Structures are given as C-alpha cells and as structure tokens.
Amino acid sequence: MPVKHASDVPEAEVQAGDFTTIQVLLSGQEAPNFAIRRFRMAPGGGMPNHTNTVEHGQYVLQGRARISIGGEEFEVQAGDVVFIPAGVPHWYQNIGDDDFVFLCVIPTGTKDVVTIVDEKNC
C-alpha cells in the first residue's frame, strides 16, 4: 500500500519502556531497505539504557526529552534530528508535560535490542 494514514496503524506497548508505545508506520515488508516507526512517551515515560544492532535516524515531532547517546546527555525538542550509531548505548526520558513523540528510521534487517541494566537511568 503506497499511502495510508498513521491513525490506521495500531500502537503497541514497548515492553522495555515506561509509558511508551510504538507504531510501525512503514515496515520492512512494505519497503525493502528501511522501516519508519513512531514512538510516543507519556509524561514521565522513557526507555532504559540499551543498544541496537542497527543505526537510527530520528526526528522529534512533539515534546521534550533528555536522551543519552554513548554516555553524553542531550535535551531534545520538536524539530531536532538525532543520529544513534549501531551498537551505541542510549536511553530516553520524557521531561515535559506533554507526550514526547518522534519518528525513527532504521535499515531493515536484524533489529535485536540488548538492554543494559543501569538503575540510575530510566
């Protein structure tokens, strides 16, 4: 299907996250080289420190968050663009009063997630 509306794509809870959902807007079955996902983190929500086997390109649509990429912390907001290299530890924490929403583009292929236990973050 070349065109669809995001409201027609179901949201699923992110098991490793707190108050976080994901929508796979464009899957690897629909596009041969990349997938587009939309994440939504409610106020106070976040994702723990983890790594992925593929790089991520992200575009923040709404809200504010503190993120860590490779141990360096950033505050991001709507309009910011984020790059996370493959294998680099990263985490997210919504620090605003509104949902933190971002698009995440990844290459298709292996998408294994390895969670890093780190109690001080998320």
N, C-alpha and C positions, 0 to 999 in steps of 0.2 A: 504494500500500500504506500504510494508516494506521498500522501498527505493524510494526516489525522490530527485530531485535537488532543492536547495533553489531558483534558478532563475525561477522555475516553480510556486512558491508561490507568490501571489500578495502582494504588500506592500500597507498599508493603512495609512492615516494620523492619528496621535494621536491628537484627538480634544483638549485635555487639554494642549498639548505641543506646543512648538515653534520650527518649522523646524524639526519635529520629525516624523518618520514613524515606523510602526510595521509590522512584518511578523509573522504569526503563523505557524511555521515550522512543529510542531507536536501538534495536538490538542487533547483535551480530548476525542474526538470521535475515535481517532486513537490509543491512549494509555490510559489505564484505570486509571492510578494513577498520571500522570504528563503531563504537556504541556511544549513545548520549543518555545520560542518567540525570535525573533531577532529585536532589536531596533537600529535605525540609527538616529543620531542627527547631522545635518549640523553644520558647524562653527557658533557659536552664539546661537545655539539651546539649548533647555533644557526642563525640566519638572518641574512644580511648586511643592511646598511642599504638600505632600499628604500621606495618609495611605492606606494600602490594608488589606483585611481580611485574606490573606494567606501569608506565608513566601516566600521569593525569594532567589534563588541561582543564582548568575550572574558571567559570565566570560567575561572579556573585550577582544575583538578581535582586536580593532584598535582605535587609537586616545587617547586623554587625556580629562579628565573632572574633575570638582570639584563636589563632592557629599556631601550631609549631611545625616547622619543617626542618628536619635534621638538627633539632635542638635550638633553632633560632625562632623566637616568637614574633608574630605579626598581628596587628589588628586590621581586619579587612571589613569592607562595607560594599554596598551596591555599586557596581561599576568596576570593581577591582578584578584583575585577572591573576590567577595563581597557577604556577607550574610545580608539580611534585615529581621528581625523578623516580624511576623504578627503584625499589629496594630502600628508599629513604624513610625513616620513621617520621610519622606525622600524626597530629591529633587536632580536634576541633572542640571549641566551647562557645555556645551562643552567649554573648554578653549583653544583648539588647533586650528590649521589652517586646519586640516583635519576632516573628519567625525569621530564622536565618535560612535563606534559600539560595542554592547555587546549582548551576549546570556543571556536569563533569563529563568530559570526553575522554574515552580511553580506546586504545587499539584493541581489536578483537584478539582472542586467544586466551591463554591461561590468565585467570583472574583470582588466583588464590590470595587469601588475606592471612597474614600471620599477626596475631595480637601480641603486643609487648606489654607485659604486666608492669605498670608504673602507677602506683597508688596516688602520687601527688598530682597527676594529670587526669582529668575526666574520670 
